[in-house]
Amino acid sequence: MSYSDKQLCEVMRKKLAARGSRGIQGLGRSFRIADDDNSKNLSPPEFAKAIHDFRVGLNRKDTDRLFAIYDRDKSG
């Protein structure tokens, strides 16, 4: 399935909402774990690892697009 940018963000939002109050905490923990080089930033491969671990269910192309949406300043 091909998602629009808005739909990608909605998929992520729904996954977080389904996890309840632990969703944001779990996401933060997943991102800290995915930060393999401890840079406090996530590279696209590290972000993809977090999305996979968080079971969002996106393919690699959509994960890369979601990363680009969230990383507007390209800082990771």
C-alpha distances in whole Angstrom, upper triangle without the diagonal:
4,6,10,13,14,11,11,15,14,12,15,18,17,17,20,22,21,23,26,29,28,25,26,29,26,24,27,29,25,26,29,29,26,29,30,33,34,33,32,29,26,25,21,22,23,21,18,21,21,17,17,21,20,17,14,12,10,9,12,11,10,13,15,14,15,18,19,18,21,23,24,27,26,29,26
4,7,10,12,9,9,13,13,12,15,17,17,18,21,22,22,24,27,29,29,25,26,29,27,24,27,29,26,25,29,29,26,28,30,32,33,32,31,28,24,23,20,21,23,20,18,21,21,17,18,21,20,18,15,13,10,10,12,10,8,12,13,11,13,16,16,15,18,20,21,25,23,26,24
4,6,8,6,6,9,10,9,12,14,14,15,18,19,20,22,24,26,26,22,23,26,24,22,24,26,24,23,27,27,24,26,29,31,31,30,29,26,23,22,19,20,22,18,17,20,19,16,17,20,19,17,14,12,10,11,13,10,8,11,12,10,10,14,14,13,15,18,19,22,22,24,22
4,5,5,6,9,10,11,13,14,15,17,19,20,21,23,25,27,27,23,23,27,25,22,25,27,25,24,28,28,26,27,29,31,32,30,28,25,23,22,19,21,23,19,18,22,21,18,20,23,21,19,16,15,13,14,15,12,9,12,13,10,10,14,13,11,14,17,17,20,20,23,22
4,5,5,6,9,10,11,12,14,16,17,18,20,22,23,25,25,21,21,24,23,20,22,25,22,21,25,26,23,24,27,28,29,27,25,22,20,19,17,19,20,17,16,20,19,16,18,21,19,19,15,15,13,14,14,12,9,11,11,8,7,11,10,7,10,13,13,17,17,20,18
4,5,5,6,9,10,10,12,14,15,16,18,20,21,23,24,20,20,23,23,20,22,25,23,22,25,27,25,26,29,30,30,29,26,24,22,22,19,22,22,19,19,22,20,17,20,22,19,19,15,16,14,16,17,15,12,13,14,11,10,13,13,10,12,15,15,19,19,22,20
4,5,5,6,9,10,10,12,14,15,16,19,20,22,23,19,19,23,22,19,22,24,22,22,25,26,24,26,29,31,30,29,27,25,22,22,20,21,22,18,18,20,19,16,18,20,18,17,13,13,12,14,16,14,10,12,14,11,10,14,14,12,13,17,17,21,21,23,22
4,5,5,6,9,10,11,13,14,16,17,19,21,21,17,17,20,19,16,19,21,19,18,22,23,20,22,25,27,27,26,24,21,19,19,16,18,18,14,14,17,15,12,14,17,15,14,10,11,9,11,12,11,7,9,11,8,7,10,11,9,11,14,15,19,18,20,18
4,5,5,6,9,10,11,12,14,16,17,18,19,15,15,18,17,14,17,20,18,17,21,22,20,21,24,26,26,25,22,20,18,19,16,19,18,14,15,17,15,12,15,17,15,15,11,13,11,14,15,14,10,11,12,10,7,10,11,8,9,13,14,17,18,19,17
4,5,5,6,9,10,10,12,14,15,17,18,15,15,19,18,15,18,21,19,19,23,24,22,24,27,29,29,28,25,23,21,22,20,21,21,17,17,19,17,14,17,18,15,15,11,13,12,15,17,16,12,13,15,13,11,14,15,12,13,16,17,21,21,23,21
4,5,5,6,9,10,11,13,15,17,17,14,15,18,16,14,17,19,17,18,21,22,20,23,25,28,27,27,25,23,20,21,18,20,19,16,15,17,15,11,13,15,12,11,8,9,9,12,15,14,11,11,14,13,10,13,15,13,14,17,19,22,22,23,21
4,5,5,6,9,10,11,13,15,14,11,11,14,13,11,14,16,14,14,18,19,17,19,22,25,24,24,21,19,17,18,16,17,17,13,13,14,12,9,12,13,10,10,7,9,9,13,14,15,11,10,13,12,9,11,14,12,11,15,17,20,20,20,18
4,5,5,6,9,10,11,13,13,10,10,14,13,11,14,17,16,16,19,20,19,21,25,27,26,25,22,21,19,21,19,21,19,16,16,18,15,12,15,16,12,13,10,13,13,17,18,18,15,14,17,15,12,14,16,13,13,16,18,21,21,22,20
4,5,5,6,9,10,13,13,10,12,15,14,13,16,18,17,18,21,22,21,24,26,29,28,28,25,24,22,23,22,23,21,18,18,19,16,13,15,16,12,12,9,12,13,17,19,19,16,15,18,17,14,17,19,17,16,20,21,25,25,25,23
4,5,5,7,9,12,11,8,10,13,11,10,14,15,14,15,18,19,18,21,23,26,26,26,23,22,20,21,20,20,19,16,15,16,13,10,12,12,9,8,6,9,11,15,17,18,15,14,17,17,14,16,19,17,16,19,22,25,24,25,22
4,5,5,7,9,8,5,7,10,9,8,11,13,12,14,17,17,17,20,23,25,24,24,21,20,19,21,20,20,19,15,16,16,13,11,13,13,9,10,9,12,14,18,19,20,17,15,18,18,15,16,19,17,15,18,21,23,23,23,20
4,5,5,8,9,7,9,12,12,11,14,16,16,17,20,21,21,23,26,29,27,28,25,24,22,25,23,24,22,19,20,20,17,15,17,16,13,13,12,15,17,20,22,23,20,19,22,21,17,19,22,19,18,21,23,26,26,26,24
4,5,9,9,8,11,13,12,12,16,17,16,18,21,21,21,24,27,30,28,29,26,26,24,26,24,25,23,20,20,20,17,15,16,15,12,12,11,14,16,20,22,23,20,19,22,22,19,21,24,22,20,24,26,29,29,29,26
4,7,6,5,8,10,9,10,13,14,13,16,18,18,19,22,24,27,26,27,24,24,22,24,24,23,21,19,19,18,15,14,15,14,10,11,11,14,17,20,22,24,21,19,23,23,19,21,24,22,20,23,26,28,28,27,24
4,5,5,8,10,10,11,14,15,15,17,19,20,21,24,26,29,27,28,25,25,24,26,26,26,24,21,22,21,18,17,19,17,13,15,14,18,20,24,25,27,24,22,25,25,21,22,25,23,21,24,27,29,29,29,26
4,5,7,7,9,11,12,13,15,17,18,19,21,22,25,28,26,26,23,24,23,26,26,26,24,21,23,22,18,18,20,18,15,17,17,20,22,26,27,28,25,23,26,26,22,23,26,24,21,24,26,28,29,28,25
4,6,5,6,8,10,10,12,14,15,16,18,20,22,25,23,24,21,22,21,24,24,24,21,19,20,19,15,16,17,15,12,14,15,18,21,24,25,27,24,22,25,25,21,22,25,23,21,23,26,28,28,26,23
4,5,5,6,9,10,10,12,14,15,16,18,21,24,22,23,20,20,19,21,21,21,19,16,17,17,13,13,15,13,9,12,12,15,17,21,22,23,21,18,21,21,18,18,21,20,17,20,23,25,25,24,21
4,5,5,6,9,10,10,12,14,15,16,20,22,20,20,17,17,16,20,20,20,18,15,17,17,13,13,16,14,11,14,13,17,18,22,22,24,21,18,20,21,17,17,20,18,15,18,20,22,22,21,18
4,5,5,6,9,10,11,12,14,15,18,21,18,19,16,17,17,20,21,21,18,16,18,17,13,14,16,14,12,15,15,19,20,23,24,26,23,20,22,23,19,19,22,21,18,20,22,24,24,22,19
4,5,5,6,9,10,10,12,14,17,20,18,19,16,17,16,19,19,19,16,14,15,14,10,11,13,10,8,11,13,16,18,21,21,23,21,18,21,22,18,18,21,21,18,20,23,24,24,22,19
4,5,5,6,9,10,10,12,15,18,16,17,14,14,13,16,16,16,13,11,13,12,8,9,11,9,7,11,11,14,15,18,18,20,18,15,17,18,15,14,18,17,14,16,19,21,20,19,16
4,5,5,6,9,10,11,14,16,14,14,11,12,12,15,16,16,13,12,14,13,9,11,14,12,10,14,14,18,19,21,21,22,20,17,19,20,16,15,18,18,14,16,19,20,19,17,14
4,5,5,6,8,10,13,15,13,15,12,13,13,16,17,16,13,12,14,12,9,12,13,11,10,14,15,18,19,22,21,24,22,18,20,22,19,17,21,21,17,18,22,23,21,19,16
4,5,5,6,9,11,14,13,14,12,13,11,14,14,13,10,9,11,9,6,8,10,7,7,11,12,15,16,18,18,20,19,15,17,19,16,15,18,19,16,17,21,22,20,19,15
4,5,5,6,9,12,10,11,9,9,8,11,12,11,8,7,10,9,6,9,11,9,9,13,13,16,16,18,17,19,18,14,15,17,14,12,16,16,13,14,17,18,17,15,11
4,5,5,8,10,8,10,8,9,9,12,14,13,10,10,13,11,9,12,14,12,12,16,17,20,20,21,20,22,21,18,19,21,18,16,19,20,16,16,20,20,18,16,13
4,5,7,10,9,11,10,11,10,13,14,13,9,10,12,9,8,12,12,10,11,15,16,19,19,20,19,22,21,18,19,21,19,17,20,21,18,18,22,22,20,18,15
4,5,9,9,11,10,10,8,9,10,9,5,7,9,6,6,9,10,9,11,14,15,17,17,17,16,19,18,14,15,18,16,14,17,19,16,16,20,20,18,16,12
4,6,5,7,7,7,6,8,10,10,6,8,11,9,9,12,14,13,14,17,18,20,19,20,18,20,20,16,16,19,17,14,17,19,16,15,19,18,16,14,10
4,6,8,9,10,9,9,12,10,7,10,12,10,11,14,15,14,16,19,20,21,21,21,19,21,22,18,18,21,20,17,19,22,19,18,21,21,18,16,13
4,5,8,9,9,10,13,12,9,12,15,13,14,17,18,17,19,22,23,25,24,24,21,23,24,20,19,22,21,18,20,22,20,18,21,20,17,15,12
4,6,8,9,11,14,14,11,13,16,14,14,18,19,18,19,22,23,25,25,25,23,25,25,21,21,23,22,18,20,22,19,18,21,20,17,14,12
4,5,8,9,13,14,11,13,16,15,15,18,20,19,20,23,24,26,25,25,23,24,24,20,19,22,20,17,18,20,17,15,18,16,14,11,9
4,7,10,13,14,11,12,15,15,14,17,19,18,18,22,22,24,23,24,22,24,23,19,19,21,19,15,17,18,15,13,16,15,14,10,8
4,7,10,11,9,9,13,13,12,15,17,17,17,20,20,22,21,22,19,20,20,16,15,17,15,12,14,15,12,10,13,12,10,7,5
4,6,8,5,6,9,10,9,11,14,14,15,17,17,19,17,18,16,17,16,13,12,14,13,9,12,14,11,9,13,13,10,8,5
4,5,5,6,9,10,11,12,14,15,16,18,18,19,17,17,14,15,15,12,10,13,12,9,11,13,12,10,13,13,9,9,6
4,5,5,6,9,10,10,12,14,15,16,15,16,14,13,10,11,12,9,7,10,10,7,9,12,11,10,13,13,10,11,8
4,5,5,6,9,10,10,12,14,15,15,16,14,13,10,12,13,10,9,12,12,10,12,15,14,13,17,17,14,14,11
4,5,5,6,9,10,11,12,14,15,16,15,15,12,14,15,11,11,14,13,10,13,15,14,13,17,17,14,13,10
4,5,5,6,9,10,10,12,12,13,12,13,11,12,12,8,8,11,9,7,10,12,10,10,14,15,13,13,9
4,5,5,6,9,10,11,10,11,9,9,7,10,10,6,7,10,9,8,12,13,13,13,16,18,15,16,12
4,6,5,6,8,10,11,12,11,12,10,13,13,10,11,14,13,12,15,17,15,16,19,21,18,18,14
4,5,5,6,9,9,11,11,13,12,15,14,10,12,14,12,11,15,16,14,15,18,20,18,17,13
4,6,5,6,6,8,8,10,10,12,11,7,10,12,10,10,13,14,13,14,18,20,18,18,15
4,5,5,6,7,8,9,9,13,12,9,12,14,13,13,16,17,16,18,21,23,21,21,17
4,5,8,10,11,13,13,16,15,12,15,17,15,15,19,19,18,19,23,24,22,22,18
4,6,8,10,13,14,17,15,12,15,17,14,14,18,18,16,18,22,24,22,22,18
4,5,8,11,13,15,14,12,15,17,14,15,19,19,18,20,23,26,24,24,21
4,6,9,11,13,11,9,13,14,11,13,16,16,15,18,21,23,22,23,19
4,7,10,12,10,9,13,14,12,14,17,17,17,20,22,25,24,25,21
4,7,8,6,6,10,10,9,12,14,14,15,17,20,23,21,22,19
4,6,5,6,9,10,11,12,14,15,17,18,20,23,21,23,20
4,6,5,6,9,10,10,12,14,15,16,19,21,18,20,17
4,5,5,6,9,10,11,13,15,15,17,20,17,20,17
4,5,5,6,9,10,10,12,14,16,19,17,19,17
4,5,5,6,9,10,11,12,15,17,15,17,14
4,5,5,6,9,10,10,13,15,12,14,12
4,5,5,6,9,10,11,14,12,15,13
4,5,5,6,8,10,14,12,14,12
4,5,5,6,9,11,9,11,9
4,6,5,6,9,8,10,9
4,6,6,10,10,12,11
4,6,9,9,10,9
4,6,5,7,6
4,5,8,9
4,5,8
4,6
4
